[in-house]
Amino acid sequence: MSNNISYFLVIFLLFFFPLHNLAQNNGRIATSSSISATDESTPWLSPSNDFAFGFKKIQENKNEFLLCIWYAKIQETTIVWHANISNLVPQGSRLNLDSQRGLILSDPQGNTLWRSDLVFGNIDYGLMNDNGNFVVMGRNSNDPLWESFRNPTNTLLPNQTLERGSFLVSQKSQANFTQDSTNATNSGDKLIFEENGVMYVLKRNNQRQILTPRSFPSASDNYHHVTLNFYGVLSHYYHSRILNSSGWNILWSQPNNICIEIDGDKGPGSCGYNNVCSLGSNNRPVCNCPKGYSLVDQNNAYGFCKPDFSISYDEVGRGTPDDFYSFITIRDTDWPKSDFQQISPSTEQDCQNACLNDCFCVVAIYRSNSCWKKKLPANKPQQIDTNLNLKAFMKTRKDGVPPLSTPGFPNSGSSQSKNWQNLFVVLSALLGSSVLVNILFISVFYWGFFHIYKKKMKISCPTSHVADSMCHSFTYKELVEATKDFKEELGRGAFGIVYKGVMPIGSRNVVAIKKLDRVAHEAEKEFITEVNVISQTHHKNLVRLLGYCNEGAHRLLVYEYMSNGTLASFIFGDLKPTWSQRTNIAMGVARGLAYLHEECSTQIIHCDIKPQNILLDDHHVARISDFGLSKLMMINQSRTLTNIRGTRGYVAPEWFRNSQVTVKVDIITCRKNYENEKSYGPEAILTDWVLDCLQEGKLEALVQSEFEALNDKKQLERFVMVGVWCIQEDLSMRPTMRKVCQMLEGSVEVTIPPCPYNFSITI
């Protein structure tokens, strides 16, 4: 009996086990086959077991998986293809080979996350080839219906061709397989990776440009692949097929020095803004934040660095710049794409002083008796040739001096002569992220940053109490308790400080409380103006005043708390808003201004529209705030005389003529109309550049890499034309803010605008 059992086991092992093994290793995958995203799942293997297709856990401490193809025999996980999805998939997700629709990836609830494109019906089987190409085969064709080689991600394998019009896209970081903007585009040639490991570019005239060195390890003895790394370097790797051999080696890579050779106009480079790039081993960049800066994302060493302080001279009565700032000296490091002024001749001390007294300047470079001032965002910092004897003076906040910050509420005021400088720093970031978005902001607001009154308006109001106010009146003690004795500061300005408070007002618990720290006549007027005006305005694009305190010498205002902070911090931050977010915010601000101009019982000119005075609620809806220096116009009064000074290039021209102004000055520019640092490029005069792009049909230059904007060129053109209409020198030619809203929404036709200025204007 035992012999019979032994014989049975032998027969079983001889016949059934090999058959099972053969079914797994012939590479064919039958329709209706599936794989689950679990630690125990078995991938689909190629016949030689060189490649595997299935789910791979990227981080051991997380139950998240990536659908991918990888080298199965190499201990070091090396992924050569992955499904183009925005996030890793949860445990329990499933990949199915459907007989009608091809590969389908679904989550545990059955929702489709990804599928193989353009595959419909008559599917015979799938095949994991020994060259790393997974194909979906049809019943009536010898050609694949879908293949991974035709849908590359960041890697090419031998036998693979990058066709004309296709491209590689890098992942965002070493552990983040979301596709990044770094790509190797194909300009019309073919990139061919032959089976023997030779790679070359096949040009349109059939000429070959060989990329592989004459001598290289053979493909029969080594695995080969070419990868566009997340830091922007295209590298050819090889690895011995002998098990337990050394890891991957680099055969060649391009560019040789990514820190200096990448086009900085396309973005911040391998290292994020303010992050210093130096070349490490294997042509891999090494990124380090300068002293006084720290990573925005501590898990991404290649990301953006943010200053651990705010650079602002809006500190009235507190001292000179030398009291707040000092310099760190960094040798042989430059920021070649961030210049905005050159001073020559100059000494080291003169260079430092020039940067110290300029709030635009964050870094000054001194070399050969010349000084270059740099501004935020500091683009492409890089180490350079030590023989140049270059010194970088990086501005930093002195130890012991409290930092300035405005995370949850805008500064409530600023000095007359410095406010335009603070705005320019923020708006420079607007330009860096997308020029057209800046033009869009021109179309919505125009003059920005006005605490530049020589005289504020005279408003007839009681001086010791708030008249006809419908908001809550609080005692000073209540507000002290709500803020825990004014513990958490949100922002500060010339007239007061904003604190976070907790108190039940309707459905709200968190509030922003502005404490006016001076009881001078000007602060008293601001207090009375804000309470009377804001308490009578109600619109979804305005910040609501909830209450006030007018007790003895104490003047406080209680506002809605906006969790997403200011528009300035949103645009100036490292995580740039999307195109749709920007357009929605711009239209929201336009609607809020239209309400102030036309729908209030008392017509209001805001007179201080700037990114710091636009807040974002939980859903990033724009909310206009800070009516402290609002100019009121009675409904039957069309014009108001003022005496306001400002900086030409930023504001509506009527401000400089001591003439009557109307609500049509409530627009904001993205930057000066003229910028010295762009004096050698087409962008030097903003209006001229925009007009040229509009007339020549080159609007893509204004949005750079904003693909969402480029997908709707009609909307793009409409926004540009609205912008040009809104900066007409002749105010009668400018549309009202109500008309601006209609034009931006597309409900009225936008005609081609004329040249916005006459030639008598001085920039």
DRENLOVO-852326 format. One line per field, with one value per residue (C-alpha): residue in one letter; x, y, z; residue number from 0. Coordinates in steps of 0.5 Angstrom, whole numbers, plus 2048, in hexadecimal, padded with zeros to 3 digits. Example, Ala and Ser with C-alpha at 12.3 -4.5 7.8 and 13.67 -1.06 7.14 Angstrom:
kero <- (A S) .
xx <- (819 81B) .
yy <- (7F7 7FE) .
zz <- (810 80E) .
gunu <- (0 1) .
***
This chain:
kero <- (M S N N I S Y F L V I F L L F F F P L H N L A Q N N G R I A T S S S I S A T D E S T P W L S P S N D F A F G F K K I Q E N K N E F L L C I W Y A K I Q E T T I V W H A N I S N L V P Q G S R L N L D S Q R G L I L S D P Q G N T L W R S D L V F G N I D Y G L M N D N G N F V V M G R N S N D P L W E S F R N P T N T L L P N Q T L E R G S F L V S Q K S Q A N F T Q D S T N A T N S G D K L I F E E N G V M Y V L K R N N Q R Q I L T P R S F P S A S D N Y H H V T L N F Y G V L S H Y Y H S R I L N S S G W N I L W S Q P N N I C I E I D G D K G P G S C G Y N N V C S L G S N N R P V C N C P K G Y S L V D Q N N A Y G F C K P D F S I S Y D E V G R G T P D D F Y S F I T I R D T D W P K S D F Q Q I S P S T E Q D C Q N A C L N D C F C V V A I Y R S N S C W K K K L P A N K P Q Q I D T N L N L K A F M K T R K D G V P P L S T P G F P N S G S S Q S K N W Q N L F V V L S A L L G S S V L V N I L F I S V F Y W G F F H I Y K K K M K I S C P T S H V A D S M C H S F T Y K E L V E A T K D F K E E L G R G A F G I V Y K G V M P I G S R N V V A I K K L D R V A H E A E K E F I T E V N V I S Q T H H K N L V R L L G Y C N E G A H R L L V Y E Y M S N G T L A S F I F G D L K P T W S Q R T N I A M G V A R G L A Y L H E E C S T Q I I H C D I K P Q N I L L D D H H V A R I S D F G L S K L M M I N Q S R T L T N I R G T R G Y V A P E W F R N S Q V T V K V D I I T C R K N Y E N E K S Y G P E A I L T D W V L D C L Q E G K L E A L V Q S E F E A L N D K K Q L E R F V M V G V W C I Q E D L S M R P T M R K V C Q M L E G S V E V T I P P C P Y N F S I T I) .
xx <- (800 806 809 803 802 80A 808 802 806 80C 807 804 80A 80C 806 802 807 80B 804 803 80A 809 802 806 80C 80A 808 801 7FB 7F4 7EF 7EB 7F1 7F3 7F8 7F6 7FA 7FC 803 802 800 803 805 805 80C 810 812 819 817 81B 815 80E 808 804 803 809 809 80D 80E 80D 80A 804 7FF 7FF 801 804 801 808 80D 814 81A 818 81F 822 822 822 81B 81C 815 815 80E 808 801 7FF 7FB 7FB 7FC 7FE 7F8 7F6 7F7 7F1 7F1 7F1 7F4 7EF 7F1 7EA 7E8 7E4 7E8 7EF 7F3 7EE 7F1 7EC 7EB 7E8 7E2 7E2 7E3 7E8 7EE 7F2 7F1 7F5 7F3 7F0 7EE 7E8 7E5 7E8 7EE 7F1 7F6 7FC 803 809 80F 816 818 814 80E 807 802 7FB 7F9 7F3 7F0 7F0 7F7 7FE 7FF 7FE 7F8 7FC 803 807 80C 808 806 80C 80D 814 818 81A 81C 820 81C 818 817 814 810 80F 80B 80C 810 812 810 813 810 810 815 818 812 80D 80B 806 808 80C 80D 814 814 818 814 815 816 814 81A 81A 81D 81F 822 824 824 82C 82C 82E 829 829 825 822 821 81C 822 823 82A 82C 82E 831 831 834 83C 840 841 83C 83A 836 82F 82F 833 830 829 828 823 823 81F 81D 81E 81A 820 820 826 825 82A 82B 82C 82F 82F 832 82D 831 82D 830 835 836 830 82E 834 834 836 834 830 82D 82E 835 834 82C 82E 830 82D 826 822 820 81B 817 816 81B 81F 821 821 81B 81B 820 823 82B 82D 833 836 837 839 836 834 82F 82D 82D 829 82A 826 82A 82B 824 820 81C 819 812 811 816 815 817 81F 81E 818 817 81A 817 81A 819 817 813 817 813 814 80D 810 80E 811 815 81C 820 822 828 824 821 825 82C 830 833 839 839 83E 83E 837 832 82B 82C 824 822 826 822 828 82F 833 83A 83F 83E 841 83F 83D 839 836 833 831 82D 82A 828 824 820 81B 81A 822 823 82A 82F 835 83C 841 846 844 83D 837 830 82A 825 81E 819 818 81F 81F 825 82A 830 837 83C 844 848 84D 848 848 841 83D 836 833 82C 828 825 821 826 825 821 81C 815 813 80E 808 802 7FF 7F8 7F6 7F9 7FD 7F8 7FC 803 807 806 80D 80E 808 809 80F 80C 807 80C 810 809 808 80E 80C 806 80A 80F 809 805 805 7FE 7FB 7FE 7FB 7F5 7F6 7F7 7F0 7ED 7F0 7F5 7F8 7FA 7FD 7FA 7FC 7FF 7FB 7FE 7F7 7F2 7EA 7E6 7E0 7DB 7DA 7D9 7E0 7DE 7D9 7D7 7D1 7CC 7D0 7CD 7D3 7D4 7D7 7DC 7DF 7E7 7E7 7E3 7E8 7EE 7EB 7EA 7F1 7F4 7F7 7F9 7FD 7FD 7FF 7FC 7FF 801 801 802 7FC 7FB 7FC 7F7 7F6 7F3 7ED 7E8 7E1 7DA 7D7 7D1 7D4 7DB 7E0 7E7 7E7 7ED 7ED 7F1 7F3 7F5 7FB 7FB 7F5 7F7 7F2 7F4 7F3 7EC 7EA 7EC 7E8 7E2 7E2 7E3 7DD 7D8 7DA 7DC 7D6 7D1 7D4 7D2 7D5 7D8 7DF 7DF 7E2 7DD 7DE 7DA 7DC 7E0 7E2 7E2 7E4 7E8 7EE 7ED 7EB 7EA 7E7 7E4 7E4 7E3 7E9 7EC 7EF 7F3 7F6 7F8 7F8 7FF 801 7FD 801 807 808 80B 805 803 7FB 7F8 7F6 7EE 7F0 7F3 7ED 7E8 7EB 7EC 7E5 7E3 7E7 7E4 7DD 7DE 7E1 7DB 7D6 7DA 7DA 7D3 7CE 7D0 7CB 7D2 7D6 7DD 7E4 7E8 7EF 7F3 7F2 7F9 7FA 7FB 7F4 7F1 7EF 7ED 7E8 7E8 7E6 7EB 7E6 7E8 7E6 7E8 7EA 7ED 7E8 7EC 7EE 7E8 7E6 7DE 7DB 7D3 7CF 7CE 7D5 7D9 7E0 7E4 7EA 7F0 7F7 7FB 802 804 809 808 807 803 7FD 7F8 7FA 7F5 7F8 7FE 7FB 7F7 7F1 7EA 7EA 7E4 7E3 7E7 7EE 7EC 7F0 7F7 7FD 801 808 80B 809 811 816 81D 81F 81C 81E 822 81C 815 812 815 80F 809 803 808 809 802 800 805 803 7FC 7FD 802 7FE 803 7FF 802 809 804 802 809 807 800 7FD 7F6 7F6 7F9 7F3 7EE 7F1 7EB 7EA 7F2 7F1 7EB 7EE 7F4 7EF 7EC 7F2 7F4 7ED 7EE 7F5 7F2 7F5 7EF 7EA 7E4 7E7 7E7 7E2 7DE 7DF 7D8 7DA 7E1 7DD 7D9 7DF 7E3 7DD 7DC 7D5 7D6 7DB 7E2 7E4 7EB 7EE 7F2 7F9 7F8 7FC 7FE 805 805 806 80C 80E) .
yy <- (800 805 803 805 80C 80D 80C 810 816 815 815 81B 81F 81D 81F 824 828 829 82B 830 833 833 837 83C 83D 83D 844 843 846 844 848 849 848 84D 84F 852 858 854 852 84A 84C 848 84C 84B 848 848 841 842 845 84C 850 850 854 855 859 85C 85F 865 867 861 865 867 862 866 862 864 860 860 85B 85A 856 84F 84C 852 853 85B 85D 860 862 863 865 867 868 870 871 877 873 86C 868 865 85E 859 85D 858 858 854 852 852 84F 855 85B 859 85A 85E 860 861 863 85E 862 860 867 867 86A 869 865 863 869 867 860 85D 856 84F 84F 848 849 84D 84C 84E 84E 84C 853 856 858 856 855 854 850 84F 849 84C 84F 84E 855 857 85B 85E 85E 861 863 867 86B 86C 870 872 86C 869 861 85E 85D 863 869 870 872 879 87D 879 87A 878 87B 87A 878 87E 87B 874 872 876 873 879 87B 882 887 885 882 880 882 880 885 881 87C 875 872 86B 866 860 859 859 85F 864 86B 870 876 874 87B 87D 87C 875 878 874 878 872 873 86D 86D 868 863 861 85B 856 855 84E 84E 854 857 85E 864 86B 870 877 878 87C 881 882 87E 879 873 86C 867 860 85A 853 84D 849 849 84C 851 858 85D 862 865 86B 86B 872 878 87E 884 883 889 889 88F 894 891 890 896 89A 89E 898 897 897 891 88B 88E 892 89A 89C 895 895 890 88D 887 880 879 876 87D 87D 884 885 88B 88F 894 89A 89C 8A0 89C 895 890 891 889 886 880 883 885 887 88C 893 897 89C 8A2 8A1 8A8 8AD 8B3 8B9 8C0 8C2 8C3 8CA 8CD 8C7 8C8 8C8 8C2 8C1 8C0 8BA 8B6 8B4 8B0 8A9 8A8 8A3 8A1 89F 89F 8A3 8A4 8A5 8A6 8AB 8B1 8B8 8BD 8BE 8C3 8C4 8C6 8C4 8C2 8BC 8C1 8C5 8BE 8BC 8C3 8C3 8BC 8BE 8C4 8C1 8BD 8B9 8B7 8B0 8AE 8B3 8B0 8B3 8B2 8B6 8BD 8BC 8BA 8B7 8B7 8B1 8B0 8AB 8A6 8A4 8A0 89B 89C 898 897 89A 89A 89C 8A0 8A5 8A7 8A9 8AA 8AA 8AE 8AB 8AF 8AC 8AE 8B0 8AB 8AE 8B2 8AF 8AD 8B0 8AB 8AC 8A5 8A6 8AD 8B3 8B9 8BE 8C4 8C6 8CC 8D1 8D1 8C9 8C6 8C5 8C2 8BC 8BB 8BB 8B5 8B1 8B3 8B1 8AA 8AA 8AC 8A6 8A1 8A3 8AA 8A9 8A8 8AF 8B2 8AF 8B3 8B9 8B8 8B7 8BD 8C2 8C7 8C3 8C4 8CB 8CD 8D2 8D8 8DF 8E0 8DB 8DD 8E1 8DD 8DF 8DA 8DB 8DB 8D7 8D2 8CD 8D0 8CB 8C5 8BE 8BA 8B8 8BC 8B9 8BB 8BB 8B5 8B1 8B2 8B1 8AA 8A8 8A9 8A6 8AD 8AE 8A8 8A6 8AB 8AB 8B1 8B8 8BF 8C6 8C7 8C1 8B9 8B4 8AE 8A7 8A7 8A1 8A4 8A1 8A6 8A2 89C 89F 89D 8A0 8A7 8AC 8B2 8B9 8BD 8C4 8C6 8CD 8D2 8D7 8DB 8D7 8D1 8D3 8D5 8CE 8CB 8CF 8CE 8C6 8C5 8C9 8C7 8C0 8BE 8C1 8BD 8B5 8B1 8AB 8AE 8B3 8B1 8B2 8B6 8B3 8B8 8BD 8C0 8C7 8C8 8CD 8CD 8C6 8C6 8BF 8BC 8B4 8B1 8AA 8A6 8A4 89D 89E 8A4 8AA 8A9 8AC 8A6 8A1 8A4 8A5 89E 898 894 898 899 896 89A 899 89B 8A1 8A3 8A1 8A6 8AC 8AB 8AB 8B1 8B5 8B3 8B6 8BC 8BD 8BC 8C2 8C6 8C5 8C1 8C5 8CA 8CE 8CD 8CB 8CC 8C7 8CB 8C5 8BF 8BB 8B3 8B4 8B7 8B1 8AB 8A4 8A0 898 897 89C 8A1 8A8 8AD 8B5 8B7 8BD 8C4 8C8 8CD 8CC 8D2 8D3 8D7 8D9 8D5 8DC 8DE 8DB 8DE 8DF 8E4 8E1 8E2 8DB 8DA 8D3 8D0 8D1 8CA 8C7 8CC 8CF 8D5 8DA 8D9 8DD 8E3 8E5 8E4 8E1 8DA 8D5 8CD 8CC 8CC 8C6 8C1 8BE 8BD 8B7 8BB 8C1 8C3 8C4 8BF 8C1 8BA 8B8 8BE 8B9 8B5 8B5 8B5 8BC 8C0 8BC 8BF 8BF 8B8 8B6 8BA 8B7 8AF 8B1 8B4 8AE 8A9 8A6 8A6 8A0 8A4 8A7 8A1 89D 896 897 891 892 899 897 892 898 89D 8A1 8A2 8A4 8A9 8AC 8AD 8B0 8B5 8B7 8B8 8BD 8C0 8C1 8C5 8CA 8D1 8D4 8D2 8D3 8CD 8C9 8C4 8C4 8BF 8BC 8BC 8B8 8B3 8B2 8B2 8AD 8A8 8A8 8AB 8B1 8B2 8B4 8B9 8BA 8BF 8C5 8C7 8C9 8CF 8D5 8D7 8DD 8D8 8D7 8D1) .
zz <- (800 802 7FB 7F8 7FB 7FA 7F2 7F2 7F5 7F0 7EB 7EE 7EE 7E7 7E4 7E8 7EB 7E4 7E1 7E6 7E6 7DE 7DF 7E3 7DF 7D8 7D8 7D6 7DA 7D9 7D9 7DF 7E3 7E8 7EE 7F5 7F8 7FE 801 7FF 7F8 7F2 7EC 7E5 7E3 7DC 7DA 7DC 7E3 7E1 7E1 7E6 7E5 7EB 7F2 7F5 7FC 7FC 803 808 80E 809 806 7FF 7F9 7F2 7EC 7E8 7E4 7E8 7E7 7EB 7EC 7EE 7F6 7F6 7F3 7EC 7E9 7E2 7E0 7E5 7E4 7E3 7E9 7ED 7F4 7F6 7F7 7FE 800 7FD 7F6 7F0 7E9 7E4 7DD 7DA 7D3 7D1 7D4 7D5 7DC 7E1 7E8 7ED 7F4 7FA 7F9 7F1 7EF 7E8 7EA 7E3 7DD 7D7 7D2 7CB 7CC 7CA 7C9 7C6 7CB 7CB 7D1 7D4 7D4 7D8 7D3 7D5 7D3 7D8 7D3 7D5 7D0 7CF 7C9 7C5 7C1 7BA 7BA 7BB 7BD 7C5 7C6 7CC 7CE 7D4 7CF 7CB 7D2 7D5 7DC 7DE 7DB 7D5 7D4 7CE 7C8 7CA 7C6 7C8 7C2 7BF 7C3 7CA 7D0 7D6 7DD 7E3 7EA 7EF 7F4 7F6 7FA 7F6 7EF 7ED 7E7 7E7 7E2 7E1 7DA 7D4 7CE 7C7 7C2 7BC 7BC 7BF 7C5 7C3 7C9 7C5 7C8 7C8 7CD 7C8 7C8 7C3 7C0 7B9 7B6 7B0 7AB 7AE 7B1 7B7 7BE 7C2 7C9 7CC 7CC 7C8 7CD 7D2 7D6 7D1 7D2 7D2 7D9 7DC 7DC 7D9 7DA 7D9 7DE 7DF 7E6 7EB 7EB 7E4 7E1 7DC 7DE 7DA 7E0 7DF 7E4 7E4 7E3 7E8 7EE 7F4 7F0 7F1 7F0 7EA 7E7 7E3 7DB 7D9 7DB 7D9 7DB 7DE 7E3 7E4 7E9 7E4 7DD 7DE 7DB 7E1 7DE 7DE 7E5 7EB 7E9 7EC 7F3 7F5 7F6 7FB 7FB 7F9 7F4 7F4 7F0 7F4 7F2 7EB 7E9 7EE 7F1 7F8 7FB 801 804 806 80E 810 80B 80C 807 806 806 80B 807 800 800 7F9 7FB 7FC 802 806 80A 811 812 80D 80A 80B 80D 80F 816 818 81D 81F 81C 816 811 815 81B 819 813 812 80D 80C 808 803 7FE 7F7 7F7 7F2 7F0 7E8 7E7 7EC 7EB 7EB 7EC 7EA 7EE 7EB 7EE 7F5 7FB 7FF 805 7FF 7FD 803 805 7FE 800 807 805 800 802 7FB 7FC 7FF 7FD 7FA 7F6 7F6 7F1 7EE 7F1 7EE 7F2 7F0 7F4 7F4 7F6 7F8 7F6 7F5 7EF 7ED 7F3 7F1 7F3 7EE 7EC 7F2 7EE 7ED 7F4 7F5 7FB 7FD 802 804 809 80F 815 81B 821 826 822 821 81A 816 814 811 810 812 811 80D 810 811 80F 80D 80C 807 803 804 803 7FB 7FC 800 7FB 7F6 7F9 7F9 7F2 7F0 7F2 7EE 7E8 7E9 7E9 7E3 7E0 7DD 7E4 7E5 7DF 7E2 7E8 7E4 7E1 7E8 7EC 7EA 7EF 7F6 7FC 7FE 805 801 803 805 808 809 807 80C 80E 812 818 820 823 829 827 821 81E 81B 81C 81B 81E 825 82A 82E 835 835 83A 835 830 835 837 830 82D 834 835 82E 82E 826 821 81A 817 818 815 816 81A 81E 81F 81D 822 822 826 828 82A 828 823 820 81C 81D 822 81F 81E 81C 821 81E 824 823 827 826 828 823 81F 819 81D 81F 818 816 81B 81A 813 813 818 814 80D 80E 813 80D 808 806 801 800 7FD 803 80A 80F 815 81B 821 824 82A 82C 833 836 832 82F 828 825 81F 81F 818 815 815 80E 80F 808 80A 805 7FD 7FE 802 7FD 7F7 7FA 7FD 7FB 7F9 7F3 7F2 7EC 7E6 7E8 7EF 7EC 7E8 7ED 7F2 7ED 7EB 7F2 7F4 7EE 7F0 7F7 7F4 7F0 7F6 7FA 7F4 7F1 7F6 7FD 800 801 7FB 7FD 7FA 7FD 7FC 7FF 7FB 7FB 7FC 803 804 800 804 803 806 807 800 7FD 7FC 7FB 801 801 808 80B 80A 80E 809 805 801 801 7FC 7FD 7F7 7F4 7F4 7EE 7EF 7F5 7F6 7F9 7FB 7FA 7F8 7F5 7F1 7E9 7E6 7EB 7EC 7E8 7E4 7E7 7EE 7EC 7E9 7EF 7EB 7ED 7EE 7ED 7EF 7E9 7ED 7F1 7EC 7EE 7EA 7EA 7EA 7E8 7E0 7DF 7E3 7E2 7E3 7DD 7D9 7D4 7D3 7CF 7D6 7D8 7D7 7D9 7D5 7CF 7D0 7D1 7CB 7C6 7C9 7C8 7C1 7BE 7C1 7C6 7CC 7CF 7D0 7D6 7D9 7D8 7DB 7DD 7D9 7DC 7D9 7D2 7D2 7D1 7CD 7CC 7D3 7D3 7CE 7D1 7D8 7D4 7D1 7D7 7DA 7D5 7D5 7DD 7DC 7D7 7D9 7D7 7DD 7D9 7D5 7DB 7DC 7E3 7E7 7E6 7DE 7E0 7E4 7DE 7D9 7DD 7DE 7D6 7D7 7D2 7CC 7CD 7C7 7C5 7CA 7C7 7CA 7D1 7D2 7CE 7CD 7D2 7D7 7DB 7DE) .
gunu <- (0 1 2 3 4 5 6 7 8 9 10 11 12 13 14 15 16 17 18 19 20 21 22 23 24 25 26 27 28 29 30 31 32 33 34 35 36 37 38 39 40 41 42 43 44 45 46 47 48 49 50 51 52 53 54 55 56 57 58 59 60 61 62 63 64 65 66 67 68 69 70 71 72 73 74 75 76 77 78 79 80 81 82 83 84 85 86 87 88 89 90 91 92 93 94 95 96 97 98 99 100 101 102 103 104 105 106 107 108 109 110 111 112 113 114 115 116 117 118 119 120 121 122 123 124 125 126 127 128 129 130 131 132 133 134 135 136 137 138 139 140 141 142 143 144 145 146 147 148 149 150 151 152 153 154 155 156 157 158 159 160 161 162 163 164 165 166 167 168 169 170 171 172 173 174 175 176 177 178 179 180 181 182 183 184 185 186 187 188 189 190 191 192 193 194 195 196 197 198 199 200 201 202 203 204 205 206 207 208 209 210 211 212 213 214 215 216 217 218 219 220 221 222 223 224 225 226 227 228 229 230 231 232 233 234 235 236 237 238 239 240 241 242 243 244 245 246 247 248 249 250 251 252 253 254 255 256 257 258 259 260 261 262 263 264 265 266 267 268 269 270 271 272 273 274 275 276 277 278 279 280 281 282 283 284 285 286 287 288 289 290 291 292 293 294 295 296 297 298 299 300 301 302 303 304 305 306 307 308 309 310 311 312 313 314 315 316 317 318 319 320 321 322 323 324 325 326 327 328 329 330 331 332 333 334 335 336 337 338 339 340 341 342 343 344 345 346 347 348 349 350 351 352 353 354 355 356 357 358 359 360 361 362 363 364 365 366 367 368 369 370 371 372 373 374 375 376 377 378 379 380 381 382 383 384 385 386 387 388 389 390 391 392 393 394 395 396 397 398 399 400 401 402 403 404 405 406 407 408 409 410 411 412 413 414 415 416 417 418 419 420 421 422 423 424 425 426 427 428 429 430 431 432 433 434 435 436 437 438 439 440 441 442 443 444 445 446 447 448 449 450 451 452 453 454 455 456 457 458 459 460 461 462 463 464 465 466 467 468 469 470 471 472 473 474 475 476 477 478 479 480 481 482 483 484 485 486 487 488 489 490 491 492 493 494 495 496 497 498 499 500 501 502 503 504 505 506 507 508 509 510 511 512 513 514 515 516 517 518 519 520 521 522 523 524 525 526 527 528 529 530 531 532 533 534 535 536 537 538 539 540 541 542 543 544 545 546 547 548 549 550 551 552 553 554 555 556 557 558 559 560 561 562 563 564 565 566 567 568 569 570 571 572 573 574 575 576 577 578 579 580 581 582 583 584 585 586 587 588 589 590 591 592 593 594 595 596 597 598 599 600 601 602 603 604 605 606 607 608 609 610 611 612 613 614 615 616 617 618 619 620 621 622 623 624 625 626 627 628 629 630 631 632 633 634 635 636 637 638 639 640 641 642 643 644 645 646 647 648 649 650 651 652 653 654 655 656 657 658 659 660 661 662 663 664 665 666 667 668 669 670 671 672 673 674 675 676 677 678 679 680 681 682 683 684 685 686 687 688 689 690 691 692 693 694 695 696 697 698 699 700 701 702 703 704 705 706 707 708 709 710 711 712 713 714 715 716 717 718 719 720 721 722 723 724 725 726 727 728 729 730 731 732 733 734 735 736 737 738 739 740 741 742 743 744 745 746 747 748 749 750 751 752 753 754 755 756 757 758 759 760 761 762) .
***
